[in-house]
């Protein structure tokens, strides 16, 4: 009968132990999350996106919007095409930041509004995807990089501004009265096309001169204020998630990949969490230390351990392993009785001659009994055990 130890131990962890081990990692994770939320909250007021008149980032356009307001121009941000077209009029400048991302139906609606309006429409970087609908009389040539360019035209706004940072799309137009300015390899990157009454349409090959990082360079601010401030009211059309028809096209636009659509803050946050998890794993691994032996929670009798081990062998059908254990134990007990060193007990060349000298029987039978093949069935294994017991008794009595 087994007895219970006075101080039993268990391999399972209690709730208190789990909390003690995990609380440091949870505290670090909580601090990271709280810090991220605080930083995101502090930056959310100023960080909006590219060409956003509310954004103070280098790629935003808050600087030009503030300058226009200082000159008395009312700047209204439109997040949908319906809001943008509803606010147009003779005293309005409509700025379209991403005409190429509009769907075909949206471009048709915008073209009808441009045709009816007596105000000004400024298209930033329109390319082949939008020009065929919005301005059919204009096509594009191979685009170029943004660089300082001279006006090279008689347009008043361009001559007053002088050298500006332009480039991007280069245009070809068959409109006879169009103004063609800031030539790059002989093609204009700014085109002004007269429209209905005092209205007109302005095409800018690149929106870079409106960004905060370039506005204070050369004549960028002057050209931006003249193009966008010629009317007392400016509608800044910046498509948003609420502009449902534009969303699928912008997500599926050529050149956009999955990683490009994920905000950079999320990528950096994921990288920081991965590094934190790696450091936590290294920290926990160092605390494992060396293996420590522990007392069994109960005292088990040798006969019970032997019986349990035999049942495991039987359940697994491991007759070869059981036969090896029986033979190894028998050889270990026979060697001292025969005067063979214990280290040579499992060498047939030393053990069998000593056994033959003690028992003048068939040496081949001894070899098969002590070093033979594994039994093929349970009955043969039981017979082997009986024969090993008989051999050991015979040696002890001889």
C-alpha positions, 0 to 999 in steps of 0.5 A: 500500500502506498503512503502519501508524502507529508509535503506533496508537490504538484506540477500544475501552477496555481492562479496566484503563481500564474498571475505572479509570472505574467503580471510584469509582461501584462504591465509592459503591454499595458504601458505600450498600449496606453502610450500609443493611445496618448501619442495618437490622441495628441497627433490626431488634431494635426495629422490628417494626410497628404494635401489636407488643408488641416494637416501640418505634416510636410505633405499636408497643405495647412500653410497655404490654407492659412495664407488664403484665409488671411487674404479673406478667402473662405476655405471649405473642405469637401469630403464628397463629390456631392458637397463639392459640386453643390458649393460651386459658383461664379465666385468659387474656386473648386480644387480637385486634389485627386481627379484620377481616383474618381470613378467614371460616373464621378468624373462625368458629374464633375465634368458637367459641373465644370461646364456649367460653372462660371468659376475656376476649377483647379485639377492637381496632377490629372493623368490619362485616367481622368483627362479623357472625361474632364478635359477632352481637349488635353492629353498627356505626354511622358511624365517628368520629375519635379524641379524648378521651372521658369514660367515661359508664358504670358499668364499673369499669375505665372509671370508674377510668381516666377520660378516654381517647383513643377513637373509631374504630368506634361500636357498636350492641348489642341485648345487655341487660347490655352495658356501653356506654362512651365515647360519641361522638355518642351511640354507644359506642366501648367495649362489654363483653359478658358471656359464659360464667361469668366470661368476657366480650368487650370491643370497642374502637373504636380501638387508638390508646390501646395505642400507645406515642405515646398510652399516657402521655396521660390515662387510656390506660395505666390503661384498657389495664392494666385491660382486658388485665391482669385475668387473669394470662396475656395472649395477644397475637394479631398475625397474621404471614406464618406465618398463611397463611390471613390473608395473602391477605385482608390483602394484598387488603383494601380500600384497600390499594395496591401502594405501601402494601404496600411497607415505607417503608424500601425506598421511601426506599432506592430514592429514594436510589439514584435520586439517587445514580445521577443524581449519578453521571451528572452527575459522569461527564458533566462529565468528557467535555470537548471533542472532541479530534482524533486521528491516524488509526491508519494512513495511507490513500492518496487513491485508496483513500479515493475508491474506498471512498467510491464503493463506499459510494455504489454500495451505497446506490444514492446516484446523486444524491449521487455526481452532486452530488459530481462536479459540485461538484468540477468546478465548483470546478476550472473557476471559476479557469480561467474567471476566476470567483471560487471563492465564485461557482463554484456560481452558474449566473448567473456560471459559465455565461456565463464558460463560454460565452464560452470555449467557444462551444457550446450553453449549455443543454448546459452547464447540464444538465451542471453543474446538471442532474438526478440520473442515473436509472441507473448507466450515466447516472452513468458517462456524466456523469462522462466528460462532466465530464472532457471538459468540463474538458479542453476548457476547459484546452486552449482 
